[in-house]
Amino acid sequence: MDIKSYIEDLFKYLDTFENRYAEFETEAFLQTYNGIYAVFQALRQQRDEAVEIDRYFLDKIQKSPLSSSDLRQLSIQILITFFESEADIDGQSNKSYLYCRDLRPIKRDISFFEDHLLPLLFREGSLSNNYRLNSYFLGELARYLNKFGRNINENMSPEVFGALSDPAKFLELMRRRMVLGEDILSDRGSLEFHLQRIDAFTKLGRANKLHDHYLIEWNYLRTTSFWTKLKSSFGQLWGKFKGAFKSACYFRLVMTQRSAAYLLYGVIIVVFMLLAFYVPSKWNDYTDQKLEDFQKKALQVKSGSNR
């Protein structure tokens, strides 16, 4: 399959996303997108083909407004900007890029990405709440800025980070993961370590589900299962219960506190309720077993008397 077939498929996926989202195949779309990008470096030497591909891109792009959907705008603007930056070395294969740039409210690539596409990515309901697409294009924005923009501030302070908008915070975190590694949280001197220590990620994750998704996916938020929480609660409860009986004086002190007294009484009530269920149940099992033994013995005696 040549690159034109990939481009043809890409725009078919965009049409499907906009008109029949239930039929949209996320992974197939991303594979097609990556297949197109993979040939950009080779087009630096194949100039005639680069010009032809540029014209083919332009023809496809002009058939539908880029504002038809957030996916169309994100994918085309980012892909075409990469195409111009990596494949166009002589200004002969940039017609599709110039067309897309003329449609922008901000002409500079990096400013447009940061001030327009990034907020679009974090808008409520963006990309039909498809987190896989959202994560991919956040990565594409980060990749472009890391390659063609300013370097990240490796020593960024929590105060400087806190002054960023929420979308800019996630773009910064994504860029840092790409440059410094995905295990950056284990570095005790890193921004991420300090943010977790001051519980900044918990507060950031409460803003909406997309924030929470990213932070959990990156392991910046520690999640605890229901059973782990339940076990921990019972452990704390048992510790307080045992501690109350360490000495008579301490027990009287604890019982003067209304909440502790209620807690103790509650535990006692629960224990007796469990015993009220457990003892009759075990007694019934015992009597059933004795009855079964008696019936077996009776059958044996009966069979012996008939001989």
N, C-alpha and C positions, 0 to 999 in steps of 0.2 A: 504493500500500500504506500503510495507517495504522499507527500505533504498536502497536496490539494485534497486528497480524499479525507485526510484527517481534518482539514479545515472545513470541508463540507459536513462532516459528521459533527464537528463542534457546534456549528450553527443549527443543525437539526436538534441537538440536545438543548440548545437555548430555547428553541421554539417549543419543545416538549415541556421544559420547565415552566414556561410562561402560559401554556395552554392546557397541558395535561400532566400536572405535577405528579399524580399518582403513578404515571408510567416512567417518570424520570429516573435514570440509573446513575447514582452519584459516582460510584467508582469508575464506571465506563467513561463518564464525562471527564473525570480527572486524568484517566489514562490517555484520553485523546488530547487533552490540554498539554500534558507532559510530552506526548509524542510530537506535537508541533514544536514545543520549545526545544526539544532535543536536537533539532537540525539547525538552529540559529547560528551556532558557531561555524558549522560547515558552510553556510551561505556567505560567510565573510570572503571565502575564496571563489565561490561559484556566483559571480556577480550577475550574470545574465539570468540565472534562475532566481536570484534574490529579487531582482526587479520584477520578474514575472509573478512571483509569490506576493510581492507588495501590491501589485495591481489586482490580483485575485482576492486578497484580503480587503482591499478598498471596495471592490464590487459587492462582496458579501456584507460588509459593514453598512454600506449605504442603503441596503434594502429594508432595514428596520431601524427605528430610532434607538440609540443607546439607552435612552431612558425607559425603554419597554419593561425592563426589570432590573433589579439590583444585581442579579447574576450577570446579565449581559454587560452592564456598565463596568462591573468589577473585572470580569474576565477579559473583556476586549481592551479596556484601557490599560490594564496591567500587562497583558500579553503583547500588545502592540508597542508599548513603551520598552519592554525588554527587546522586542524585535529591532526597534530603531537603535537601541543602545549597543546591542551585540552583533547584529547582522549588517547594519548599514555603516560602511566605512568610507563611503565616498559621496553621500548625499543623493544617491540615485535611487535608493529603495526606501524612501521615507514618506511617500505620498499618503499612505494609510495612517501613519503617525500624525502627520500634519492635519489631516482631516479630523482625527479624534481630538487633537489638542485644541483645535478651533472651537470645539463644542464645550470645552471646559470653562468654568467660571474663573479658574486659576490656571495660568499657562505653565508655570514651572512645575516640573514633574514631582519633585519631592514635596513641595508645598501642596500640590493637588492631592497627592496620596495622603498626607498627614491631615489636611484640613477638610477634605471632602470625602475621599473613599473610606478612610478609617472611621469617621462618624457614621457613614452609611452602613458599614459592617456591624456596628454596635447599636444600630437603631432597633427599636422594638419590632420583633417579628422578622428581622432581617433574614434573607435567603430562606424564607418559609420555615424558620427555626431549624434549619438543617445545620447542626453543629459541625458535621464533618466538612461541609463546604466552608463554613465560617472559619474553622481552624486552618484550613488549607490557604485561604486567601489572606488571613492574618500572617501566615508564614510567608506568603509571596510578597506582601508589603515589607515585612521585616527583611527578607532576602534582598530586595531591591535597595532598601536603605543601607543595609550593611555593605553592599557592593558599590553603590554609587553615591551614597550620602555621607554624612559625618560619622566619625567613629563613635562608638558607645562610650559613655563615661563609666569606666570600670569601678571607680570609687564613688559613685553617686551616693549621696546621703539619703536617709529616710525622709528628711525634711524636703529635699529637692524633689524626690519621687512623689511625696504627698501633695506637692503643689501642681502636679500634672492632672489633666482631665482623666477620667476613668479609661476611655479608649486608648489614650496615650500611655497610660500605665501598662496596659496589656501589650501594646506594641513594644514598649521598652523591655518588658519581661521576655517577650518572644525573641527580640534581637539578642538579648543577653544569653538566652539559652543556646542560640545558634553559635555565638562567639565563644562563650565561656564554658559551655557544656551543660547537659541536662541535669547533672548532679551538683549544680552550683549551690543548692541548698545545704549541702554538707560542709561547705566552706564557712567556717565560723567568722571569717572577716568579710563575707559578702553582704551585699545589700539584702538579698533574699533571706539570709539567716536572721538579720536584724529585724526585718519586716515580720517574719514569723514569730520572733521572740516578743515583739510588742503587740502581737495579735492583729496586725494590720490586714492580713489576708482574710481573717474571719469577717472583719468589717466590710472589706471589699466584696467578699462573696455574697453578703446579704443583699447587695443592691439588686441583683436579678439572677435568673437561672443561668444565663450565659456566662456571667462572671464566675459563678459557682462551678460550672462545668469545666472551665479552663483551669481553675485552681485545684480542683480534684484530679483532673487529668494529669496535671504537672506534679502532683503529690505535694502541693504547697499547703493544702488543707488536710489535716488528719481526720479521717472518718472512722467512727466507731460503730460496730454492729449493735443491734438491739440486745442480743444476748450478752455481749461484753459489758454493755452499760448496766444490764440487770444484775450480772454477776458482781460488778463493782459496787452497785448499790447495796446488795445483800452483804457484801464483805464489810462495807462501812458500817452497816446496821449491826452486824454481829460483833464488830470491834467495839462499838459503843455499848452494846449490851454486856459484853464481858467486862469492859472497863468499869461499868457502874457497880460491879460486885467486888472490885479489888479491895475495898475497905468499907467499913460501916459508915465512916464519916463522909467518904466520897459519895456513897450511895444516897445518904440523906441529902447531900448537897444537890445531887442530880435530880432527886425527886421533888425538890423545892422549885425546880424549873418546870413550868407547865408543859412546854413542848416536849421535854424529855419524858415527863410522866405519861403524857399521851402516847408517845412513841413506845414506851415500855409496855403500857397496857395493850396497845395495838398488837405488839409482838406476841404477848401472852395469849390474846384472843385468837390470833392466827394459829398459834401452836395448838391450842385446845381444839380449834375447829379441824385442824389436820388430824389430831388424835381421834376426834369424834368420827371421822371418816375412816381412818386407818384401822383402828381397833375392831369395829364391827366387821370390816371387810376381812381382816385376818381371821376373826372368829368364825365367820361364815365359811371361809376356806377350810378351816380346821374341822368344823362339823361336817362339811361335805365329804372331806377325806375319810373321817371316821365312819360316816354312813356307807361310803363305798366299800370300805374294809369289812364292815359288818355284813353287807350284802354278799360279798365274795365268800366270806366264811360260811354264811347260811347256805349258799349254793353248794359249797364243798361238803357240808354236813348232810345236806339232802341227797346229794349224789352218792355219798357213802352208805346211806341207809337203804338205798334202792338196790344195792348189790346183793 
